[in-house]
Amino acid sequence: MAFFSKNQQEPVPEVETKVWSCSNKECSGWMRDGLTFDTTPECPLCKSPMESEIRILPELQ
């Protein structure tokens, strides 16, 4: 017996989002810009400096 949902989930829109990305090439740490209080944060994983960049991410609501 197959189950089919009548309520199809709508895809989450993706938008250009400013993020902080770790400058250490061996680390994959990053965070959204609005989730830090520091003007130039350090990576919470490896403590390296972070650089500002733009990524396409799901929109937060």
Contacts in CASP RR format, 6 or more apart in sequence:
PFRMAT RR
TARGET T0000
AUTHOR 0000-0000-0000
METHOD contacts of the structure
MODEL  1
MAFFSKNQQEPVPEVETKVWSCSNKECSGWMRDGLTFDTTPECPLCKSPM
ESEIRILPELQ
12 58 0 8 1.000
12 59 0 8 1.000
13 58 0 8 1.000
13 59 0 8 1.000
14 56 0 8 1.000
14 57 0 8 1.000
14 58 0 8 1.000
14 59 0 8 1.000
15 56 0 8 1.000
15 57 0 8 1.000
15 59 0 8 1.000
16 54 0 8 1.000
16 55 0 8 1.000
16 56 0 8 1.000
17 32 0 8 1.000
17 33 0 8 1.000
17 54 0 8 1.000
17 55 0 8 1.000
17 56 0 8 1.000
17 57 0 8 1.000
18 32 0 8 1.000
18 33 0 8 1.000
18 34 0 8 1.000
18 52 0 8 1.000
18 53 0 8 1.000
18 54 0 8 1.000
19 30 0 8 1.000
19 31 0 8 1.000
19 32 0 8 1.000
19 33 0 8 1.000
19 52 0 8 1.000
19 53 0 8 1.000
19 54 0 8 1.000
19 55 0 8 1.000
19 57 0 8 1.000
20 30 0 8 1.000
20 31 0 8 1.000
20 32 0 8 1.000
20 33 0 8 1.000
20 36 0 8 1.000
20 41 0 8 1.000
20 50 0 8 1.000
20 51 0 8 1.000
20 52 0 8 1.000
20 53 0 8 1.000
21 29 0 8 1.000
21 30 0 8 1.000
21 50 0 8 1.000
21 51 0 8 1.000
21 52 0 8 1.000
21 53 0 8 1.000
21 55 0 8 1.000
22 28 0 8 1.000
22 29 0 8 1.000
22 30 0 8 1.000
22 43 0 8 1.000
22 45 0 8 1.000
22 46 0 8 1.000
22 48 0 8 1.000
22 50 0 8 1.000
22 51 0 8 1.000
23 43 0 8 1.000
23 48 0 8 1.000
23 49 0 8 1.000
23 50 0 8 1.000
23 51 0 8 1.000
24 43 0 8 1.000
24 46 0 8 1.000
24 48 0 8 1.000
26 46 0 8 1.000
27 43 0 8 1.000
27 45 0 8 1.000
27 46 0 8 1.000
27 48 0 8 1.000
29 43 0 8 1.000
29 44 0 8 1.000
29 45 0 8 1.000
29 46 0 8 1.000
30 50 0 8 1.000
30 55 0 8 1.000
31 41 0 8 1.000
31 44 0 8 1.000
31 50 0 8 1.000
32 57 0 8 1.000
32 60 0 8 1.000
33 52 0 8 1.000
40 49 0 8 1.000
40 50 0 8 1.000
41 50 0 8 1.000
42 48 0 8 1.000
42 49 0 8 1.000
42 50 0 8 1.000
43 49 0 8 1.000
43 50 0 8 1.000
END
